[in-house]
């Protein structure tokens, strides 16, 4: 099951990435918003561990031009 989402954290997405398909691979984005860096970091790690291992996950801290 999905990890518990701490109070005060918003999950936006998933939405298709601006460049949606690269080399026959599809790309999606999810944005986590909250005030506690530690909680955001822990949730990002938990969510990436939840995803099927055949799916590549990358975490960008302080993304510029996300949407």
BELBELQUI-V129729 format. One record per helix or strand. SS is the DSSP state (~ for helix, > for strand). FROM is the first residue (numbers start at 1). TO is the last residue. If there is no record, write none. Layout:
ss: (SS;SS)
from: (FROM;FROM)
to: (TO;TO)
This chain:
ss: (>;>;~)
from: (10;25;37)
to: (22;33;50)
